[in-house]
Amino acid sequence: MVHPLPDLVPVSPDDIATVLTTPHAHKSAHDLRGRRVTGALDLSGAMLGGFDMTGSVFEGPVRCDDVVFAGLTWLRGCRFLGGFSGRAAQFAQDARFDDSMFTGTFDMSGASFLGQMVLDGAHVEGAAFLDDLEVLGSLSLGRTAFDGPVSLEGTEALGGLWADRTAFRNRLTATGMEIHGRNWTRGARFATGLPLPLQALSYGYVWS
């Protein structure tokens, strides 16, 4: 598991927003690893350049509704202490949230991904709204722990689903979900209701 770097650099929400909204340059990304964002960060409606914020801590809520993530988007091993919202956001590359912790709600309703959506090894303590997603790559939830209810309703995983040993510890709803390609839920645990393979419509091989 990736953990936050030991010596975090404090930065204000305004300062981090100024860097992230710098016009995107092809094949470049801001190295912002190990930051401690000291308050609420609202980037709604912005276009962000590429960045790597691996190991950072966000002390307030993060709002990225309708944001265009134009480049590298690495939020690996981060801690989100006030929740994260990326409703209707657009990701031009892989969205990497692997090994991150969300102490509040994780809301990505209606977001679209030209690459993968990666939550491997993440821990979501609040509700997770992953409904109406369009993921051209893999929707990767391997070893993710969901403590709260999870919605995958209406989501299209066009590059398959990877849910190896995923823990759904609360209610899971996936009505209208479509999975194209590999549908892997071996070792996944479902606390209540129908398992994911019995709720979603699969167009490829199913391993459960």
Disulfide bonds with the S-S distance in Angstrom:
none
